Amino acid sequence: MGPIIARRASLRGVRIVTWNVNSVKQRVPRLLQWLDERRPDVVCLQETKLTEEAFGALLGEELAARGYAFASHGQGQWNGVALLSRVGLDAVERGFAGQPAWSGKEEARAISAVCGGVRVHSLYVPNGREVDSDHFAYKLAWLAALADAVGAGPAEVALCGDFNIAPADADVFDPAAYVGHTHVTPPERAALGVFGAGGLTDVLRDRWPEERVFSYWDYRAGMFHQDLGMRIDLVLASAPVAGRVAAAWVDRAARKGKLPSDHAPVIVDLDVAPDGDLGPVVPPPSAPRRPRGTVRLPQSKD
């Protein structure tokens, strides 16, 4: 995977990225090459699927050689989040105050630290599984507790991660295909809306209010190549941080090629846009839009 646009190292700013890598062990060559190409300053990873010890053993030397401090929060083959930073990594917090447990255990779904003066959270919100299930209730409780914790925190904050919620119908390829599924229900969207009501801005949608932009495409049924996706990877920023946004986009090229994650990185440039104001998705998809009602989700039941 080669770079699309060369980054001009002489320009300064802070590049924040969120990326659900869906097993960091499977993505190591791609991840390291991508770090070299895009040169992000703060990286929020989700679904690392490694313990903290295993994460450090796998990536510690490579990250240090690139100037990154790092912290991770993991539990083995499930979940797991991490933060990489070249602009400071202070006051690391694993989990958050009041985080609900699942089956009696607190899952490794949240980690935060102060990076360049901003409290940055890497978040992997529970999936919800099925509407009205116990896991769905857990998802809503988890989001409510997160909102309370963030509301009590510092003014400069960025919530970055896989929220497992498409904020609006514009954030899925066809709303009709998702009827009866999680990620799009009114309770989930209301839970996400609490963050907006609390003063956080969805910076990608704020910058590109009318554009078709996705960050996740199912591995099955050629969904990526048909551009049948969802936008569930978000950066929600408080006003002092959102006001610094110079560019916000999805690096779609990272979803291509051999052994990709099913998510693409979301990139937010603060203060300076080294690659320019590129657009919402880079490179843009070539597949035409499919008429609504013509595609069912791979997981749909007959």
C-alpha positions as CSV (number, residue, x, y, z in Angstrom):
1,M,0.0,0.0,0.0
2,G,1.8,3.1,-1.2
3,P,1.1,6.7,0.0
4,I,-1.5,8.6,-2.0
5,I,-0.2,12.0,-1.0
6,A,3.2,12.8,0.4
7,R,3.1,14.5,3.8
8,R,5.2,17.6,4.0
9,A,7.3,17.2,7.2
10,S,8.1,20.9,7.4
11,L,4.6,21.8,8.4
12,R,3.6,21.5,12.0
13,G,0.3,20.5,13.6
14,V,-1.2,17.5,15.4
15,R,-2.6,14.6,13.5
16,I,-5.0,12.4,15.5
17,V,-6.2,9.1,14.2
18,T,-8.7,6.5,15.3
19,W,-8.5,3.0,13.8
20,N,-10.2,-0.3,14.7
21,V,-7.5,-2.7,13.5
22,N,-9.5,-5.9,14.3
23,S,-6.5,-7.7,15.8
24,V,-3.2,-5.8,15.9
25,K,-1.2,-9.0,15.6
26,Q,-2.7,-9.6,12.1
27,R,-2.0,-6.0,11.0
28,V,1.6,-5.4,12.2
29,P,3.2,-5.0,8.7
30,R,0.3,-2.8,7.5
31,L,0.2,-0.8,10.7
32,L,3.9,0.0,10.7
33,Q,4.0,0.9,7.0
34,W,0.9,3.1,7.5
35,L,2.5,4.9,10.5
36,D,5.5,5.7,8.3
37,E,3.4,7.0,5.5
38,R,0.8,9.0,7.3
39,R,3.0,10.1,10.3
40,P,0.2,10.6,12.8
41,D,1.0,12.2,16.2
42,V,-1.7,10.5,18.2
43,V,-3.1,7.1,17.3
44,C,-6.1,5.5,19.0
45,L,-6.4,1.8,18.3
46,Q,-9.3,-0.5,19.0
47,E,-9.8,-4.3,18.9
48,T,-6.1,-4.9,19.6
49,K,-7.0,-8.4,21.0
50,L,-3.8,-8.5,23.0
51,T,-2.9,-8.3,26.7
52,E,-0.8,-5.2,27.7
53,E,2.3,-7.4,28.0
54,A,1.8,-9.0,24.6
55,F,1.1,-5.6,23.0
56,G,4.4,-4.2,24.3
57,A,6.4,-7.3,23.3
58,L,5.0,-7.2,19.8
59,L,5.2,-3.5,19.0
60,G,7.3,-1.8,21.8
61,E,10.6,-1.6,19.9
62,E,9.1,-0.6,16.6
63,L,7.0,2.1,18.2
64,A,9.9,3.5,20.2
65,A,12.0,3.6,17.0
66,R,9.3,5.8,15.5
67,G,9.2,8.1,18.5
68,Y,5.9,6.9,20.0
69,A,5.2,6.4,23.7
70,F,2.3,4.0,24.1
71,A,-0.2,2.6,26.6
72,S,-2.6,-0.3,26.1
73,H,-5.4,-1.9,27.9
74,G,-6.2,-5.5,26.8
75,Q,-7.6,-8.8,27.9
76,G,-6.3,-11.3,25.3
77,Q,-8.3,-12.4,22.3
78,W,-11.2,-10.0,22.7
79,N,-11.6,-6.2,22.8
80,G,-8.5,-4.2,23.7
81,V,-7.6,-0.5,23.1
82,A,-4.3,1.4,22.9
83,L,-2.9,4.9,22.6
84,L,0.3,5.9,20.7
85,S,1.6,9.4,21.0
86,R,4.5,11.5,19.9
87,V,3.2,14.6,21.7
88,G,3.1,13.3,25.2
89,L,1.3,10.5,27.0
90,D,0.5,11.7,30.5
91,A,-2.1,10.7,33.2
92,V,-3.0,7.4,31.5
93,E,-6.3,6.0,32.7
94,R,-7.5,2.5,31.8
95,G,-11.3,2.4,31.8
96,F,-13.3,5.3,33.2
97,A,-15.1,6.2,36.3
98,G,-18.4,4.2,36.6
99,Q,-17.7,1.9,33.7
100,P,-20.3,-0.9,33.8
101,A,-19.2,-4.5,33.8
102,W,-20.2,-7.3,31.5
103,S,-20.8,-10.7,33.1
104,G,-19.2,-9.4,36.3
105,K,-16.0,-8.2,34.6
106,E,-14.9,-4.8,33.4
107,E,-13.9,-5.1,29.7
108,A,-10.9,-3.5,28.1
109,R,-12.8,-1.0,26.0
110,A,-11.5,2.4,27.1
111,I,-8.1,4.1,27.6
112,S,-7.3,7.8,27.8
113,A,-4.3,10.1,28.4
114,V,-3.3,13.7,28.0
115,C,-1.6,14.1,24.6
116,G,-0.4,17.5,23.6
117,G,-2.7,19.1,26.2
118,V,-5.8,17.2,25.1
119,R,-7.4,14.4,27.0
120,V,-7.7,11.8,24.2
121,H,-9.9,8.7,24.7
122,S,-9.5,5.5,22.6
123,L,-12.9,3.8,22.8
124,Y,-14.4,0.5,21.7
125,V,-18.1,0.8,22.5
126,P,-20.0,-2.5,23.0
127,N,-21.6,-3.8,19.9
128,G,-25.1,-4.4,21.3
129,R,-25.5,-7.7,19.4
130,E,-29.3,-7.8,19.1
131,V,-31.9,-5.2,19.8
132,D,-33.3,-5.4,23.3
133,S,-30.8,-8.1,24.4
134,D,-28.8,-7.9,27.6
135,H,-25.8,-6.7,25.6
136,F,-27.9,-4.0,24.0
137,A,-28.8,-2.7,27.5
138,Y,-25.1,-3.0,28.5
139,K,-24.2,-0.8,25.5
140,L,-26.6,1.9,26.5
141,A,-25.5,1.8,30.1
142,W,-21.8,1.9,29.0
143,L,-22.4,5.0,26.9
144,A,-24.4,6.8,29.7
145,A,-21.6,6.2,32.1
146,L,-19.0,7.4,29.6
147,A,-21.0,10.6,29.1
148,D,-21.0,11.2,32.9
149,A,-17.3,10.6,33.1
150,V,-16.5,12.9,30.2
151,G,-18.8,15.6,31.5
152,A,-16.8,15.7,34.7
153,G,-13.5,15.8,32.9
154,P,-11.3,18.5,31.3
155,A,-12.5,21.0,28.7
156,E,-10.1,19.9,26.0
157,V,-11.2,16.4,25.1
158,A,-11.4,14.1,22.1
159,L,-13.4,10.9,22.1
160,C,-12.0,8.7,19.3
161,G,-13.0,5.2,18.4
162,D,-15.4,2.6,17.2
163,F,-18.8,3.7,18.6
164,N,-20.7,0.9,16.9
165,I,-23.4,3.5,16.1
166,A,-24.2,5.2,12.8
167,P,-25.2,8.7,14.0
168,A,-27.8,9.2,11.2
169,D,-29.4,7.6,8.2
170,A,-26.8,9.4,6.0
171,D,-24.1,7.3,7.7
172,V,-25.3,4.0,6.3
173,F,-25.5,2.9,2.6
174,D,-29.3,2.2,2.9
175,P,-31.3,2.8,6.0
176,A,-33.9,0.1,4.9
177,A,-31.2,-2.6,5.0
178,Y,-30.6,-1.9,8.7
179,V,-34.2,-2.1,9.9
180,G,-34.3,-4.4,12.9
181,H,-30.5,-4.3,13.4
182,T,-28.4,-2.6,16.0
183,H,-26.2,0.4,15.3
184,V,-29.1,2.5,14.0
185,T,-31.9,2.3,16.6
186,P,-33.4,5.4,18.2
187,P,-32.1,4.4,21.7
188,E,-28.5,4.0,20.4
189,R,-28.6,7.3,18.5
190,A,-30.1,9.0,21.5
191,A,-27.3,7.7,23.7
192,L,-24.8,9.1,21.2
193,G,-26.6,12.4,21.0
194,V,-26.0,13.0,24.7
195,F,-22.4,13.8,23.8
196,G,-23.5,16.4,21.2
197,A,-25.8,17.9,23.8
198,G,-22.9,18.1,26.1
199,G,-20.9,20.2,23.7
200,L,-18.9,17.7,21.6
201,T,-18.8,17.9,17.9
202,D,-18.7,15.1,15.4
203,V,-15.8,16.7,13.5
204,L,-15.9,14.7,10.3
205,R,-19.6,15.2,9.7
206,D,-19.3,18.8,10.8
207,R,-16.7,19.4,8.1
208,W,-18.5,17.3,5.4
209,P,-22.2,17.7,6.3
210,E,-23.6,16.5,2.9
211,E,-21.1,13.9,1.8
212,R,-21.4,10.2,1.6
213,V,-18.6,8.8,3.9
214,F,-18.2,5.4,5.5
215,S,-15.4,4.0,7.8
216,Y,-16.5,0.3,8.0
217,W,-17.4,-2.3,5.4
218,D,-18.3,-5.9,6.2
219,Y,-15.8,-8.4,4.9
220,R,-18.6,-10.5,3.4
221,A,-20.4,-10.2,0.1
222,G,-18.0,-7.7,-1.5
223,M,-19.4,-4.9,0.6
224,F,-16.2,-2.8,0.4
225,H,-15.8,-3.0,-3.3
226,Q,-19.5,-2.0,-3.7
227,D,-19.0,0.8,-1.1
228,L,-21.8,-0.6,1.0
229,G,-20.7,0.6,4.4
230,M,-21.3,2.5,7.6
231,R,-19.7,5.4,9.4
232,I,-19.3,4.2,13.0
233,D,-15.7,5.3,13.7
234,L,-16.0,8.8,15.1
235,V,-14.0,11.6,16.6
236,L,-16.1,13.7,19.0
237,A,-14.3,16.8,20.1
238,S,-15.0,19.6,22.6
239,A,-15.2,23.2,21.3
240,P,-11.6,24.1,22.0
241,V,-10.4,21.1,20.0
242,A,-13.0,21.1,17.3
243,G,-12.1,24.8,16.6
244,R,-8.6,23.7,15.7
245,V,-9.7,21.2,13.0
246,A,-8.0,21.9,9.7
247,A,-8.9,18.7,7.9
248,A,-10.9,15.5,8.7
249,W,-11.1,12.5,6.4
250,V,-11.2,8.7,6.1
251,D,-8.1,7.0,4.7
252,R,-10.0,4.5,2.6
253,A,-6.7,3.2,1.0
254,A,-5.9,1.5,4.3
255,R,-9.0,-0.8,3.8
256,K,-7.6,-2.1,0.5
257,G,-5.0,-4.7,-0.3
258,K,-3.9,-7.9,1.6
259,L,-5.3,-8.6,5.1
260,P,-6.9,-5.3,5.8
261,S,-9.0,-4.5,8.8
262,D,-12.7,-4.1,8.1
263,H,-12.4,-0.5,9.3
264,A,-10.4,2.4,7.8
265,P,-8.6,5.0,9.8
266,V,-10.3,8.3,10.5
267,I,-7.8,11.2,10.4
268,V,-8.2,14.6,12.0
269,D,-5.6,17.3,11.5
270,L,-5.4,20.0,14.1
271,D,-4.1,23.5,13.3
272,V,-2.5,22.5,10.0
273,A,-3.6,20.2,7.2
274,P,-0.3,18.9,5.8
275,D,-1.9,17.1,2.9
276,G,-4.5,19.9,2.2
277,D,-8.2,19.7,2.7
278,L,-8.6,16.5,0.8
279,G,-12.2,15.6,1.1
280,P,-14.2,13.2,3.3
281,V,-12.8,9.9,1.9
282,V,-9.4,9.3,0.2
283,P,-9.3,8.0,-2.4
284,P,-13.0,8.3,-3.1
285,P,-14.9,5.1,-4.0
286,S,-15.4,4.2,-7.6
287,A,-18.5,2.1,-7.2
288,P,-21.8,3.8,-8.0
289,R,-24.5,4.0,-5.5
290,R,-26.9,1.1,-5.4
291,P,-30.6,1.8,-5.5
292,R,-32.2,1.6,-2.0
293,G,-33.8,-1.7,-1.2
294,T,-31.7,-3.8,-3.5
295,V,-29.0,-5.0,-1.0
296,R,-29.5,-7.0,2.2
297,L,-27.0,-7.1,5.0
298,P,-24.9,-10.4,5.0
299,Q,-26.1,-11.1,8.5
300,S,-29.8,-10.6,7.7
301,K,-32.1,-13.5,8.6
302,D,-34.7,-14.9,6.2
